[in-house]
Amino acid sequence: MIYNTLTNTKEEFVPLQEGRVSMYVCGVTVYDDIHLGHARSIVVFDMVNRYLRLIGYDVTHVTNFTDVDDKIINRANEEGVDALELSARYIERYYQEIDSLNVLRADIYPKASESMEAIVAMVQDIIDNGYGYATEDGNVYFSIDAVKDYGRLTNQSLDDMVAGSRDVMQDPLKRNNMDFAVWKAAKPGEVSWPSPWGPGRPGWHIECSAMIRDRLGDLIDIHGGGNDLIFPHHENEILQTEAVTGGTLARYWMHNGMLQVRDEKMSKSLGNFLRVSEIIKNHDAQTVRFYLLNTHYRGPLVYAEGSLEEAHSSLRRLWNGYRELQAYLREPPGDDDATDIIASARERFHTEMGDDFNTRAAISALFELTREMNRMTSAATLSHQGAEDALRLLQEADSVLGILPVDKEVAEMDQVVSILADVRQELRRRRIFDLSDLIRDRLKEAGIQLEDAGEGVKWKKT
């Protein structure tokens, strides 16, 4: 079930082609580093992509780059560099930053600057079909008066909508002030491309419609993005595509809620943003992903000082439960396979994920599973098969969420701590308590707590 913004209801997901999903997610305008608000949308649709793949779909995931835009041109002029040089720099940094968040890269990353043939062709089709017009100064506008049902995503009438988005230009040659630019005439010194209407560049909305049609076809399964894009961007995408193809653009429209700071959305224009490149210096990728996914994607997420630290503290409980299960495989087993508990946890995880990707409830199921497993490992009643099955479920869930410690890191840490624990035990056997206590205390300072037990030494990360 997916909540479809177009119908304002949850609908059963039925793809256009059985077993295959086409998904387009609006990307970023690359004139600066991405911030935590961008990261929310990126991680949310990474999660959607991962889950659809987990349950067997062949997903084609496309995310675009707006690499030519007023903001890019203005920033390039400030720095005295070419606009495309500036955007290329931030595209490379974008890749580095999503890699640092353990985000699977999309299958295709089209750029506006490399899609001009498709964009110009679509603008021409809009004109030819009676939905657009060129002005004598070389701009091309989409005519709002040519459509009857503008505002389907926002459920607003045209009279309720307000001009002022970055492509509702004030131009005395426009027939209606709400007409939006699909092609902008180049100003002196601006980057431009040839067209039948003179040198220029695309409007903001047309690039997505053209890139979707060029890469995925006239109709796609899922169109995603932040809910700040519903109007005007996604409303206008719908109009453009319908003007050319005569049919709708996407079957399901998914929108994530905004990351808010002091009741405002996090954005570069408001100056209240936190760069991912800075955040990742102080917080691991799993903590950031947990923070962003431990709430339903459609709701707002309020950031406050200490939010990531709180997420980190909460996530550690899940990590400790995961590591306890791994450590338990080295101990004498019990005889309880915990079949019903694990089956119930798996069913709950998939039920919650299948209900409009409810990651918060799905994560809660994982916490409950580790609590049950901890109870059984503490009592030494859990069988090795049960521990392995529980670990397998946690790893399956993590292939979607990306919040557990990387197994390689766990294995390496486990090996090092085990060596130190063995050395400490030998020192205790030789009654060299000052050195054995030093190892214990230094490990504690590093966040590793050793616990002496009858069957040996256990450790956990505090």
Order of alpha helices (4+ residues) and beta strands (2+ residues): beta-beta-beta-alpha-beta-alpha-alpha-alpha-beta-beta-beta-beta-alpha-beta-alpha-beta-beta-beta-alpha-alpha-beta-alpha-alpha-alpha-alpha-alpha-alpha-beta-beta
